[in-house]
Amino acid sequence: MDRLTWLDQRRAAVLASYDKEAPTYDDPGYPNQTQRQWVTRLLDACPKSAMILDAPCGTGRYFPMVAAAGHRVVGADQSAGMLVQAGARNWPMPTSSTPS
């Protein structure tokens, strides 16, 4: 098997795994306090009312922290299942328009 085929298969397997686990991904009580502290420090270093890109956003677990810090958030993730969960949080996400 050539390398590109193997990489494509591994990527598909990882995405399928994240898609499958997305509905319960946040259940075990993750994230830990150290990560939350790191995100807080990062948000404190951003300019006021910044547009924050959370990538990979996963289930959007940090969206509430970003919003509470007075910023706007846009999430990106390769897993469609994770994006469904992130979108279900109903946090306002700006949309972009393409010039005509």
N, C-alpha and C positions, 0 to 999 in steps of 0.2 A: 504494500500500500504506500502511495506517495505521501509526502509530508502534508501537502495542502488538503488532501482528502481526509487524512487523520485529524488535522486541526479543525476542519469543518464538522466532522463527526463529534469531536470533543465539545466544540462550541454548542452544537445542537443539543447534546446531552446535558450540558450545564444549564442552558436556557430552559429545557424541559423540566429539569429538577427545580429551578427557581419558580417557574410557572406553577408547578404542582404544589410547592410549599407556600406559595404566596398567601393564601387565605389564613394560614395559621403561623406565618413567619414571626410575628411579633408576640405570640402567646407565651413563650418561655420567660418573659420578663426582660429580655434583651432590649435596650442597650445597657451597658454598665455605666456606673457613675463617672468613670474616667473619660469615656467618650462624650458624655453630656457636658462635662467640664471643658473638654477640648472644643466642642462646637460652640459653647458659650464664649470662650476666649476668641475664637475665630470671628463670631458675629460682632463682638465688641470692637474688633479691629476694622470692621467694615465701615465705610461712610454711612451717614444717616440715610435712611430710606433707600438703601441699595437694592438692586435686583440681584438675587442670589441664585446661582445655578447649583442645584443639588444633583450631582451625577457621580456614581449611579445612585438614584434616590431610593431604590427599593420600594418599600411600602409607604414612603413619605413620612417616616416616624419623626424626622426633624422639622417638618413643615411647621408644626405649632411653635417650636422654639424660634424659628426664623420670623414668623409673623409676630410673635410676642416681643421680639427685639425691634419691631418697627420696620422690617424689611419685607420685600416681595420675594416670592420664591417660584422658580421654574424647575420642575423635575424632569430628569431624563434617565432612562434605564433601557437595557436591551430586552428585559423580560416583560412581555405583555401582561403576564399575570401580576407582576409587581406594580406595573403602571395602573392596572385596574384597581388595586388596593389603594394606591396613592390617590387616585382620582376620587375614590369613595370618601376620602377625608373631607371633601367639599371645601378645601382651602382655596381662596381666590388665586388663580394662576393667570397671568396676563397671556393674551394670545398675540401672535404676530400676524401681520398681514403682508402679502406679497404685492409689490407695486405692479400695476397693470401696464 
